[in-house]
Amino acid sequence: MKLALKQKVFSLKESFQVMDEEGNPIYEVAGKLLSIGHKLTVTDMDGQEVAYIHQKVLSLVPKYFIEISGQEEVELKGHITLLKPHYTLETDSGKWEIRGDFMAHEYEMKRGRDVAAAVTKKWFTWGDTYLLDVDDDADVLTALGVMIAIDCIESDTSRGVSASVAEGTAN
């Protein structure tokens, strides 16, 4: 299944619309306006919650918890790397390895040797737009949760770099 995640630009909180291949909206993603750490809810078009993603705030590496349709949460854990982002996710169906190219904003999610999903960020769009290609429909919400968490990690990283640069120029 192929999905497109389109960030809503004029929003006070993190907000995405998720569309299918034909451009039909199938999910809405909304973050909490005031919270410590990222907390995002994924709802279907009837307003029913289908997933919840939240950040573990006090951690040396990025950690997010993803709950799908009331099932037990799974933990997305970042690993310390220099240039190639690496995350792992333990699920009932096996361990996922998520590796990316930070500069190209491309990620591959593997379960064992099989590719479960691939992500590409579209360039030159109004707001962040990601294309998510999921091999098995049963993995759609898990892959979507991982992609949303990675977007949060990237936005925190870019804000941290921007703050460091601004701080360095102020001295």
C-alpha positions as CSV (number, residue, x, y, z in Angstrom):
1,M,0.0,0.0,0.0
2,K,1.3,3.4,-0.9
3,L,0.5,6.4,1.3
4,A,1.4,10.1,1.3
5,L,1.9,12.0,4.5
6,K,1.4,15.8,4.0
7,Q,2.2,18.1,6.9
8,K,-0.3,20.9,7.5
9,V,1.7,24.1,7.4
10,F,-0.5,26.6,9.1
11,S,-1.1,24.8,12.4
12,L,0.0,25.5,15.9
13,K,0.6,21.8,16.6
14,E,2.1,18.9,14.6
15,S,-0.5,17.9,12.1
16,F,-0.5,15.7,9.0
17,Q,-3.1,14.3,6.6
18,V,-2.5,10.8,5.3
19,M,-3.7,10.0,1.8
20,D,-3.9,6.9,-0.3
21,E,-2.5,6.5,-3.8
22,E,-5.6,8.2,-5.4
23,G,-5.2,11.2,-3.0
24,N,-8.1,10.4,-0.8
25,P,-7.6,11.2,2.9
26,I,-7.6,8.1,5.1
27,Y,-6.0,9.3,8.3
28,E,-5.5,12.5,10.3
29,V,-2.5,12.9,12.6
30,A,-2.7,15.6,15.3
31,G,-0.2,16.4,18.0
32,K,-1.0,17.9,21.4
33,L,-0.6,21.7,21.6
34,L,1.1,21.9,24.9
35,S,3.0,18.8,26.1
36,I,6.4,17.7,27.3
37,G,7.6,15.6,24.4
38,H,5.8,14.7,21.3
39,K,2.3,13.1,21.6
40,L,0.4,12.4,18.4
41,T,-2.9,10.7,17.8
42,V,-3.8,9.0,14.4
43,T,-7.5,8.9,13.7
44,D,-9.4,7.5,10.7
45,M,-11.8,9.7,8.8
46,D,-14.6,8.8,11.2
47,G,-12.6,10.3,14.0
48,Q,-11.8,6.9,15.7
49,E,-8.3,6.7,17.2
50,V,-6.3,4.0,15.4
51,A,-2.8,4.8,16.8
52,Y,-1.0,6.8,19.4
53,I,2.6,7.8,19.3
54,H,4.5,9.4,22.2
55,Q,8.1,10.3,23.1
56,K,10.1,9.1,26.1
57,V,11.5,12.5,27.1
58,L,14.4,11.7,29.3
59,S,16.6,9.5,27.2
60,L,20.1,9.6,25.7
61,V,18.8,8.3,22.4
62,P,15.5,9.0,20.7
63,K,12.7,6.7,22.1
64,Y,9.1,6.6,21.0
65,F,6.2,4.3,21.9
66,I,3.7,3.4,19.3
67,E,0.3,1.9,20.2
68,I,-1.8,0.5,17.4
69,S,-5.6,0.1,17.9
70,G,-5.3,-0.5,21.6
71,Q,-2.7,-3.2,21.3
72,E,0.4,-3.2,23.6
73,E,2.9,-0.4,22.8
74,V,6.0,-1.1,20.8
75,E,9.2,0.9,21.4
76,L,11.1,2.6,18.6
77,K,14.6,3.1,19.8
78,G,17.3,5.2,18.2
79,H,21.0,4.2,18.1
80,I,23.9,6.5,18.3
81,T,25.4,6.8,14.8
82,L,27.3,9.5,12.9
83,L,25.5,10.1,9.6
84,K,23.2,7.2,8.9
85,P,20.1,7.1,11.3
86,H,19.4,3.7,12.7
87,Y,16.4,2.6,14.8
88,T,15.0,-0.7,16.0
89,L,11.4,-1.7,16.7
90,E,10.4,-4.8,18.6
91,T,7.0,-6.1,17.4
92,D,5.0,-9.3,17.8
93,S,5.9,-10.3,14.3
94,G,9.6,-9.7,14.7
95,K,12.3,-7.1,15.1
96,W,12.4,-4.2,12.6
97,E,15.6,-2.5,11.6
98,I,15.1,1.1,10.3
99,R,18.0,2.6,8.5
100,G,18.1,5.9,6.7
101,D,19.9,8.5,4.9
102,F,19.5,11.7,6.9
103,M,20.6,14.0,4.1
104,A,18.3,12.4,1.5
105,H,15.4,11.8,4.0
106,E,15.0,8.2,2.8
107,Y,14.4,5.3,5.1
108,E,14.0,1.5,4.7
109,M,12.2,-0.6,7.3
110,K,13.2,-4.2,7.3
111,R,11.9,-7.2,9.2
112,G,14.7,-9.7,9.0
113,R,15.9,-9.6,5.4
114,D,12.5,-8.5,4.0
115,V,11.7,-4.9,3.4
116,A,8.5,-4.0,5.3
117,A,8.3,-0.4,4.2
118,A,10.3,2.4,2.5
119,V,10.0,6.1,3.0
120,T,11.0,9.0,0.7
121,K,10.7,12.7,1.5
122,K,9.5,14.8,-1.4
123,W,11.6,17.8,-2.0
124,F,10.4,21.3,-2.8
125,T,6.9,21.0,-1.3
126,W,4.9,23.3,0.9
127,G,5.3,21.6,4.2
128,D,6.9,18.2,4.7
129,T,5.6,15.5,2.4
130,Y,6.6,11.8,2.8
131,L,5.8,8.9,0.5
132,L,5.4,5.7,2.4
133,D,5.4,2.3,0.5
134,V,4.3,-0.6,2.8
135,D,4.7,-4.1,1.5
136,D,2.0,-5.7,3.7
137,D,-1.3,-3.9,4.6
138,A,-1.1,-5.4,8.1
139,D,2.0,-3.2,8.7
140,V,0.5,0.1,7.5
141,L,-0.2,1.6,10.9
142,T,3.1,0.4,12.4
143,A,5.1,1.9,9.5
144,L,3.0,5.1,9.7
145,G,3.8,5.3,13.4
146,V,7.5,4.8,12.8
147,M,7.5,7.5,10.0
148,I,5.7,10.0,12.3
149,A,8.2,9.4,15.1
150,I,11.1,9.8,12.7
151,D,9.7,13.1,11.5
152,C,9.5,14.3,15.1
153,I,13.1,13.2,15.6
154,E,14.2,15.1,12.5
155,S,12.4,18.2,13.5
156,D,14.0,18.1,16.9
157,T,17.4,17.6,15.4
158,S,17.0,20.5,12.9
159,R,15.7,22.8,15.7
160,G,18.7,21.8,17.8
161,V,21.1,22.6,15.0
162,S,19.4,25.9,14.3
163,A,19.5,26.8,18.0
164,S,23.2,25.9,18.1
165,V,24.0,28.0,15.0
166,A,22.0,31.0,16.4
167,E,23.7,30.7,19.8
168,G,27.1,30.5,18.1
169,T,26.4,33.7,16.1
170,A,25.2,35.5,19.1
171,N,28.5,35.1,21.0
